[in-house]
């Protein structure tokens, strides 16, 4: 693949499939590429030793930033929120059971 097609692939993934975008960026970085993204969401991919001053001015280097994860699909966010709520409820029930059983054991003695 050439660098332009990699940049186009990252543009598409950034807009539509953000979770795959993150994994693809990690793969490309491990392969020795540097990835730049401008404020419009357009990408520039360069080999790690071939970085010009012009790219650095127009594009920002893409790092593992937490702000990218916030762009997940609304259904994924809803699912994650429900799962987190269920886990919290389970934890509260476990604590309540522990306190109840602990109180019963003290009354028996």
DSSP file (Angstrom, degrees, kcal/mol; ACC not computed):
  #  RESIDUE AA STRUCTURE BP1 BP2  ACC     N-H-->O    O-->H-N    N-H-->O    O-->H-N    TCO  KAPPA ALPHA  PHI   PSI    X-CA   Y-CA   Z-CA
    1    1 A X              0   0    0      0, 0.0     2,-0.2     0, 0.0     0, 0.0   0.000 360.0 360.0 360.0 142.0    0.0    0.0    0.0
    2    2 A X     >  -     0   0    0      1,-0.1     4,-1.7     4,-0.0     5,-0.2  -0.472 360.0-106.1 -89.6 169.6    1.2    3.5   -0.7
    3    3 A X  H  > S+     0   0    0      1,-0.2     4,-2.1     2,-0.2    42,-0.3   0.817 116.2  56.3 -67.6 -32.0    1.1    6.3    1.8
    4    4 A X  H  > S+     0   0    0      2,-0.2     4,-2.3     1,-0.2    -1,-0.2   0.903 107.3  48.3 -67.2 -40.3   -1.8    8.1    0.2
    5    5 A X  H  > S+     0   0    0      2,-0.2     4,-2.3     1,-0.2    -1,-0.2   0.864 110.3  52.4 -69.2 -33.2   -4.1    5.0    0.4
    6    6 A X  H  X S+     0   0    0     -4,-1.7     4,-2.3     2,-0.2    -2,-0.2   0.910 109.6  49.6 -64.3 -41.5   -3.1    4.6    4.0
    7    7 A X  H  X S+     0   0    0     -4,-2.1     4,-2.2     2,-0.2    36,-0.3   0.904 111.2  48.6 -64.3 -40.9   -4.1    8.2    4.7
    8    8 A X  H  X S+     0   0    0     -4,-2.3     4,-2.2     2,-0.2    -1,-0.2   0.890 110.1  51.8 -66.1 -38.7   -7.4    7.7    2.9
    9    9 A X  H  X S+     0   0    0     -4,-2.3     4,-2.6     1,-0.2    -2,-0.2   0.917 110.6  48.1 -62.7 -42.9   -8.1    4.6    4.9
   10   10 A X  H  X S+     0   0    0     -4,-2.3     4,-2.6     2,-0.2    -2,-0.2   0.873 108.6  54.7 -66.2 -36.8   -7.4    6.4    8.2
   11   11 A X  H  X S+     0   0    0     -4,-2.2     4,-1.5     2,-0.2    -1,-0.2   0.938 111.6  44.2 -59.3 -46.6   -9.7    9.3    7.1
   12   12 A X  H  X S+     0   0    0     -4,-2.2     4,-2.3     1,-0.2     5,-0.4   0.924 114.9  47.3 -65.7 -45.3  -12.5    6.8    6.5
   13   13 A X  H  X S+     0   0    0     -4,-2.6     4,-1.6     1,-0.2     8,-0.4   0.883 108.5  56.0 -64.4 -37.5  -11.9    4.9    9.7
   14   14 A X  H  < S+     0   0    0     -4,-2.6    -1,-0.2     1,-0.2    -2,-0.2   0.859 114.3  39.7 -62.8 -35.4  -11.7    8.1   11.7
   15   15 A X  H  < S+     0   0    0     -4,-1.5    -2,-0.2    -5,-0.2    -1,-0.2   0.861 133.2  15.6 -81.8 -37.3  -15.1    9.2   10.5
   16   16 A X  H  < S+     0   0    0     -4,-2.3     2,-0.3     1,-0.2    -3,-0.2   0.763 129.0  31.0-115.2 -29.9  -17.0    5.9   10.6
   17   17 A X     X  +     0   0    0     -4,-1.6     4,-1.8    -5,-0.4     3,-0.3  -0.667  58.2 169.9-135.8  78.3  -15.3    3.2   12.7
   18   18 A X  H  > S+     0   0    0     -2,-0.3     4,-1.9    53,-0.3     5,-0.1   0.809  76.1  55.6 -67.0 -32.8  -13.3    4.9   15.5
   19   19 A X  H  > S+     0   0    0      1,-0.2     4,-1.5     2,-0.2    -1,-0.2   0.902 111.3  44.4 -68.1 -38.9  -12.5    1.7   17.4
   20   20 A X  H  > S+     0   0    0     -3,-0.3     4,-2.5     1,-0.2    -2,-0.2   0.822 108.3  60.6 -70.6 -30.6  -10.9    0.2   14.3
   21   21 A X  H  X S+     0   0    0     -4,-1.8     4,-2.4    -8,-0.4    -2,-0.2   0.915 103.6  49.3 -60.5 -44.2   -9.1    3.5   13.6
   22   22 A X  H  X S+     0   0    0     -4,-1.9     4,-2.0     1,-0.2    -1,-0.2   0.926 113.0  45.8 -64.0 -45.2   -7.3    3.3   17.0
   23   23 A X  H  X S+     0   0    0     -4,-1.5     4,-2.1     1,-0.2    -1,-0.2   0.891 112.6  51.0 -66.9 -37.8   -6.1   -0.3   16.3
   24   24 A X  H  X S+     0   0    0     -4,-2.5     4,-2.5     2,-0.2    -2,-0.2   0.895 108.6  51.8 -66.2 -39.7   -5.1    0.6   12.8
   25   25 A X  H  X S+     0   0    0     -4,-2.4     4,-2.5     1,-0.2    -1,-0.2   0.916 109.1  50.6 -61.4 -43.0   -3.1    3.6   14.0
   26   26 A X  H  X S+     0   0    0     -4,-2.0     4,-2.1     2,-0.2    -2,-0.2   0.908 110.3  50.0 -61.7 -41.8   -1.3    1.3   16.5
   27   27 A X  H  X S+     0   0    0     -4,-2.1     4,-1.4     1,-0.2    -2,-0.2   0.929 112.2  46.8 -61.6 -45.9   -0.4   -1.2   13.8
   28   28 A X  H  <>S+     0   0    0     -4,-2.5     5,-2.2     1,-0.2     4,-0.4   0.881 110.9  51.6 -67.0 -37.4    1.0    1.5   11.5
   29   29 A X  H ><5S+     0   0    0     -4,-2.5     3,-1.1     1,-0.2    -1,-0.2   0.893 109.1  50.5 -65.5 -38.9    3.0    3.1   14.3
   30   30 A X  H 3<5S+     0   0    0     -4,-2.1    -1,-0.2     1,-0.2    -2,-0.2   0.789 105.5  58.2 -68.4 -25.9    4.5   -0.3   15.2
   31   31 A X  T 3<5S-     0   0    0     -4,-1.4    -1,-0.2    -5,-0.2    -2,-0.2   0.542 127.4 -98.1 -80.1  -6.9    5.4   -0.7   11.5
   32   32 A X  T < 5S+     0   0    0     -3,-1.1    16,-2.2    -4,-0.4     2,-0.3   0.645  79.2 130.2 102.8  16.6    7.4    2.4   11.6
   33   33 A X  E   < -A   47   0A   0     -5,-2.2     2,-0.4    14,-0.2    -1,-0.3  -0.709  47.8-140.1 -99.4 153.8    5.1    5.1   10.2
   34   34 A X  E     -A   46   0A   0     12,-3.3    12,-2.4    -2,-0.3     2,-0.5  -0.932  16.5-152.2-109.1 139.7    4.2    8.4   11.7
   35   35 A X  E     -A   45   0A   0     -2,-0.4    27,-2.9    27,-0.3     2,-0.4  -0.948  10.9-172.9-118.7 127.0    0.6    9.6   11.5
   36   36 A X  E     -AB  44  61A   0      8,-3.0     8,-2.5    -2,-0.5     2,-0.4  -0.915   1.0-170.3-116.5 145.2   -0.4   13.2   11.4
   37   37 A X  E     -AB  43  60A   0     23,-3.3    23,-2.7    -2,-0.4     6,-0.2  -1.000   9.2-149.6-134.8 133.6   -4.0   14.5   11.6
   38   38 A X    >   -     0   0    0      4,-2.4     3,-1.7    -2,-0.4    21,-0.1  -0.333  39.7 -91.1 -92.3-179.0   -5.2   18.1   11.0
   39   39 A X  T 3  S+     0   0    0     19,-0.3    20,-0.1     1,-0.3    -1,-0.1   0.706 124.3  59.4 -68.2 -19.5   -8.2   19.8   12.6
   40   40 A X  T 3  S-     0   0    0      2,-0.1    -1,-0.3     1,-0.0     3,-0.1   0.509 118.9-107.8 -84.6  -4.7  -10.4   18.7    9.7
   41   41 A X  S <  S+     0   0    0     -3,-1.7     2,-0.3     1,-0.3    -2,-0.1   0.570  72.8 141.3  88.8  10.1   -9.7   15.1   10.4
   42   42 A X        -     0   0    0    -28,-0.0    -4,-2.4     1,-0.0    -1,-0.3  -0.662  39.5-142.6 -86.7 143.4   -7.6   14.6    7.3
   43   43 A X  E     -A   37   0A   0    -36,-0.3     2,-0.4    -2,-0.3    -6,-0.2  -0.707  15.7-163.9-110.9 156.1   -4.5   12.3    7.8
   44   44 A X  E     -A   36   0A   0     -8,-2.5    -8,-3.0    -2,-0.3     2,-0.5  -0.987  10.3-162.3-135.4 125.4   -0.9   12.3    6.5
   45   45 A X  E     +A   35   0A   0     -2,-0.4     2,-0.3   -42,-0.3   -10,-0.2  -0.939  15.6 170.2-112.3 128.4    1.2    9.1    6.8
   46   46 A X  E     -A   34   0A   0    -12,-2.4   -12,-3.3    -2,-0.5     2,-0.1  -0.942  40.9 -98.2-132.8 155.5    4.9    9.3    6.5
   47   47 A X  E >   -A   33   0A   0     -2,-0.3     3,-1.6   -14,-0.2   -14,-0.2  -0.453  44.9-110.5 -68.0 149.8    7.8    6.9    7.1
   48   48 A X  T 3  S+     0   0    0    -16,-2.2     3,-0.2     1,-0.3    -1,-0.1   0.769 115.6  43.3 -61.6 -28.3    9.3    7.6   10.5
   49   49 A X  T 3  S+     0   0    0      1,-0.2     2,-0.7   -17,-0.2    -1,-0.3   0.563 103.6  69.6 -91.2  -7.8   12.6    9.0    9.2
   50   50 A X    <   +     0   0    0     -3,-1.6     2,-0.6     2,-0.0    -3,-0.2  -0.670  60.3 143.8-114.2  75.3   11.0   11.2    6.4
   51   51 A X        -     0   0    0     -2,-0.7     2,-0.2    -3,-0.2    -3,-0.0  -0.950  31.2-157.5-119.0 117.0    9.2   14.0    8.2
   52   52 A X     >  -     0   0    0     -2,-0.6     4,-1.3     1,-0.1     3,-0.1  -0.501  26.3-120.0 -89.9 161.0    9.2   17.4    6.7
   53   53 A X  H  > S+     0   0    0      1,-0.2     4,-1.5     2,-0.2     5,-0.1   0.836 110.5  61.4 -65.2 -34.0    8.6   20.7    8.4
   54   54 A X  H  > S+     0   0    0      1,-0.2     4,-1.9     2,-0.2     5,-0.2   0.899 102.8  49.0 -63.7 -42.3    5.5   21.4    6.3
   55   55 A X  H  > S+     0   0    0      1,-0.2     4,-2.6     2,-0.2    -1,-0.2   0.889 108.4  54.3 -64.2 -38.5    3.6   18.3    7.5
   56   56 A X  H  < S+     0   0    0     -4,-1.3    -1,-0.2     1,-0.2    -2,-0.2   0.826 109.5  47.7 -67.1 -30.0    4.4   19.2   11.1
   57   57 A X  H  < S+     0   0    0     -4,-1.5    -1,-0.2    -3,-0.2    -2,-0.2   0.880 119.7  36.3 -77.4 -38.0    2.9   22.7   10.7
   58   58 A X  H  < S+     0   0    0     -4,-1.9   -19,-0.3    -5,-0.1     2,-0.3   0.803 120.7  42.3 -85.4 -30.0   -0.3   21.6    8.9
   59   59 A X  S  < S-     0   0    0     -4,-2.6     2,-0.4    -5,-0.2   -21,-0.3  -0.862  72.1-134.2-121.0 150.6   -0.9   18.3   10.8
   60   60 A X  E     -B   37   0A   0    -23,-2.7   -23,-3.3    -2,-0.3     2,-0.2  -0.832  34.2-105.0-101.2 142.6   -0.7   17.3   14.4
   61   61 A X  E     -B   36   0A   0     -2,-0.4     2,-0.6   -25,-0.2   -25,-0.3  -0.464  35.0-126.3 -67.0 133.3    1.0   14.1   15.4
   62   62 A X        +     0   0    0    -27,-2.9   -27,-0.3    -2,-0.2     2,-0.2  -0.720  36.9 171.1 -85.9 119.5   -1.6   11.4   16.4
   63   63 A X        -     0   0    0     -2,-0.6     2,-2.2     0, 0.0   -38,-0.0  -0.622  52.7 -76.7-115.0 179.3   -1.0    9.9   19.8
   64   64 A X        +     0   0    0     -2,-0.2     2,-0.3   -39,-0.0    -2,-0.0  -0.534  66.6 174.3 -78.1  79.5   -3.1    7.6   21.9
   65   65 A X    >   -     0   0    0     -2,-2.2     3,-0.9     1,-0.1     4,-0.5  -0.695  36.6-140.7 -94.4 143.3   -5.4   10.3   23.0
   66   66 A X  G >> S+     0   0    0     -2,-0.3     4,-0.7     1,-0.2     3,-0.6   0.715  94.9  73.9 -72.1 -21.7   -8.5    9.6   25.1
   67   67 A X  G >4 S+     0   0    0      1,-0.2     3,-0.5     2,-0.2     4,-0.2   0.777  87.5  62.6 -66.1 -24.5  -10.6   12.2   23.2
   68   68 A X  G X4 S+     0   0    0     -3,-0.9     3,-1.7     1,-0.2    -1,-0.2   0.884  95.8  58.7 -67.2 -37.4  -10.8    9.8   20.2
   69   69 A X  G X4 S+     0   0    0     -3,-0.6     3,-1.3    -4,-0.5    -1,-0.2   0.765  91.3  70.3 -64.2 -24.8  -12.6    7.2   22.3
   70   70 A X  G << S+     0   0    0     -4,-0.7    -1,-0.3    -3,-0.5    -2,-0.2   0.640  85.2  70.5 -68.5 -12.4  -15.4    9.7   23.0
   71   71 A X  G <  S+     0   0    0     -3,-1.7    -1,-0.3    -4,-0.2   -53,-0.3   0.184  70.6 133.7 -91.6  18.7  -16.5    9.5   19.3
   72   72 A X  S <  S-     0   0    0     -3,-1.3   -55,-0.0     1,-0.1     5,-0.0  -0.223  70.3 -81.0 -62.5 158.9  -17.8    5.9   19.7
   73   73 A X     >  -     0   0    0      1,-0.1     4,-2.1   -57,-0.1     3,-0.2  -0.243  38.4-118.1 -57.7 147.6  -21.2    5.1   18.2
   74   74 A X  H  > S+     0   0    0      1,-0.2     4,-2.2     2,-0.2     5,-0.2   0.852 114.7  53.2 -60.9 -36.0  -24.2    6.2   20.4
   75   75 A X  H  > S+     0   0    0      2,-0.2     4,-2.5     1,-0.2    -1,-0.2   0.867 107.5  50.6 -69.3 -35.3  -25.3    2.5   20.7
   76   76 A X  H  > S+     0   0    0     -3,-0.2     4,-2.5     2,-0.2    -2,-0.2   0.907 110.9  49.1 -66.6 -41.1  -21.9    1.4   21.9
   77   77 A X  H  X S+     0   0    0     -4,-2.1     4,-2.2     2,-0.2    -2,-0.2   0.902 111.9  48.7 -65.2 -40.0  -21.9    4.2   24.5
   78   78 A X  H  X S+     0   0    0     -4,-2.2     4,-2.4     2,-0.2    -2,-0.2   0.931 112.1  48.9 -64.3 -45.5  -25.4    3.2   25.7
   79   79 A X  H  X S+     0   0    0     -4,-2.5     4,-2.6     1,-0.2    -2,-0.2   0.920 112.5  47.9 -60.0 -45.0  -24.4   -0.5   25.9
   80   80 A X  H  X S+     0   0    0     -4,-2.5     4,-2.4     1,-0.2    -1,-0.2   0.886 111.0  51.1 -64.4 -38.4  -21.2    0.4   27.9
   81   81 A X  H  X S+     0   0    0     -4,-2.2     4,-2.1     2,-0.2    -1,-0.2   0.899 111.2  47.7 -66.1 -40.4  -23.2    2.6   30.2
   82   82 A X  H  X S+     0   0    0     -4,-2.4     4,-2.5     2,-0.2    -2,-0.2   0.922 112.0  49.8 -65.9 -44.3  -25.8   -0.1   30.9
   83   83 A X  H  X S+     0   0    0     -4,-2.6     4,-2.3     1,-0.2    -2,-0.2   0.909 111.2  49.2 -60.8 -41.7  -23.0   -2.7   31.5
   84   84 A X  H  X S+     0   0    0     -4,-2.4     4,-2.2     1,-0.2    -1,-0.2   0.897 111.0  50.2 -64.7 -40.0  -21.3   -0.3   33.9
   85   85 A X  H  X S+     0   0    0     -4,-2.1     4,-2.4     2,-0.2    -2,-0.2   0.891 110.2  49.9 -64.8 -40.2  -24.6    0.2   35.7
   86   86 A X  H  X S+     0   0    0     -4,-2.5     4,-2.5     2,-0.2    -2,-0.2   0.919 111.0  49.2 -64.5 -43.7  -25.2   -3.5   36.0
   87   87 A X  H  X S+     0   0    0     -4,-2.3     4,-2.0     1,-0.2    -2,-0.2   0.892 111.4  49.6 -63.4 -39.3  -21.7   -4.1   37.4
   88   88 A X  H  X S+     0   0    0     -4,-2.2     4,-2.2     2,-0.2    -2,-0.2   0.914 110.7  49.7 -64.7 -43.0  -22.2   -1.3   39.9
   89   89 A X  H  X S+     0   0    0     -4,-2.4     4,-2.3     1,-0.2    -2,-0.2   0.909 109.9  51.1 -62.5 -42.6  -25.6   -2.7   41.0
   90   90 A X  H  X S+     0   0    0     -4,-2.5     4,-2.4     1,-0.2    -1,-0.2   0.898 109.5  50.8 -60.9 -40.7  -24.0   -6.2   41.4
   91   91 A X  H  X S+     0   0    0     -4,-2.0     4,-2.2     2,-0.2    -1,-0.2   0.904 109.6  49.8 -64.9 -41.2  -21.3   -4.7   43.6
   92   92 A X  H  X S+     0   0    0     -4,-2.2     4,-2.4     2,-0.2    -1,-0.2   0.905 110.7  50.0 -64.2 -41.1  -23.8   -2.9   45.8
   93   93 A X  H  X S+     0   0    0     -4,-2.3     4,-2.6     2,-0.2    -2,-0.2   0.908 110.0  50.8 -64.3 -41.9  -25.8   -6.1   46.2
   94   94 A X  H  X S+     0   0    0     -4,-2.4     4,-2.3     2,-0.2    -2,-0.2   0.904 111.4  47.7 -62.1 -41.2  -22.6   -8.0   47.2
   95   95 A X  H  X S+     0   0    0     -4,-2.2     4,-2.6     2,-0.2    -2,-0.2   0.915 111.8  50.3 -65.8 -42.5  -21.7   -5.4   49.8
   96   96 A X  H  X S+     0   0    0     -4,-2.4     4,-2.5     1,-0.2    -2,-0.2   0.912 111.2  48.7 -62.6 -42.7  -25.2   -5.5   51.2
   97   97 A X  H  X S+     0   0    0     -4,-2.6     4,-2.9     2,-0.2     5,-0.3   0.914 111.1  50.6 -62.3 -42.8  -25.1   -9.3   51.5
   98   98 A X  H  X S+     0   0    0     -4,-2.3     4,-2.4     1,-0.2    -2,-0.2   0.934 112.7  45.1 -61.6 -46.5  -21.8   -9.1   53.2
   99   99 A X  H  X S+     0   0    0     -4,-2.6     4,-2.3     2,-0.2    -1,-0.2   0.897 114.0  49.8 -65.3 -39.7  -23.0   -6.5   55.7
  100  100 A X  H  X S+     0   0    0     -4,-2.5     4,-2.2    -5,-0.2    -2,-0.2   0.946 114.1  44.0 -63.6 -48.5  -26.2   -8.5   56.3
  101  101 A X  H  X S+     0   0    0     -4,-2.9     4,-2.2     1,-0.2    -2,-0.2   0.868 112.8  52.5 -65.8 -35.9  -24.3  -11.8   56.8
  102  102 A X  H  X S+     0   0    0     -4,-2.4     4,-1.5    -5,-0.3    -1,-0.2   0.895 110.1  48.4 -66.2 -40.1  -21.7  -10.1   59.0
  103  103 A X  H  X S+     0   0    0     -4,-2.3     4,-1.6     2,-0.2    -2,-0.2   0.885 111.0  50.6 -67.3 -39.1  -24.5   -8.6   61.2
  104  104 A X  H  X S+     0   0    0     -4,-2.2     4,-1.6     1,-0.2    -2,-0.2   0.901 108.2  52.8 -64.0 -41.2  -26.2  -12.0   61.5
  105  105 A X  H  X S+     0   0    0     -4,-2.2     4,-1.2     1,-0.2    -1,-0.2   0.857 108.2  50.5 -65.2 -34.8  -23.0  -13.7   62.6
  106  106 A X  H  < S+     0   0    0     -4,-1.5    -1,-0.2     1,-0.2    -2,-0.2   0.864 109.6  50.7 -70.9 -35.2  -22.4  -11.1   65.3
  107  107 A X  H  < S+     0   0    0     -4,-1.6    -2,-0.2     1,-0.2    -1,-0.2   0.807 106.8  54.9 -71.5 -29.1  -25.9  -11.6   66.7
  108  108 A X  H  <        0   0    0     -4,-1.6    -1,-0.2     1,-0.2    -2,-0.2   0.854 360.0 360.0 -72.5 -35.4  -25.6  -15.4   66.8
  109  109 A X     <        0   0    0     -4,-1.2    -1,-0.2    -5,-0.1    -2,-0.2   0.487 360.0 360.0 -69.8 360.0  -22.4  -15.3   68.9
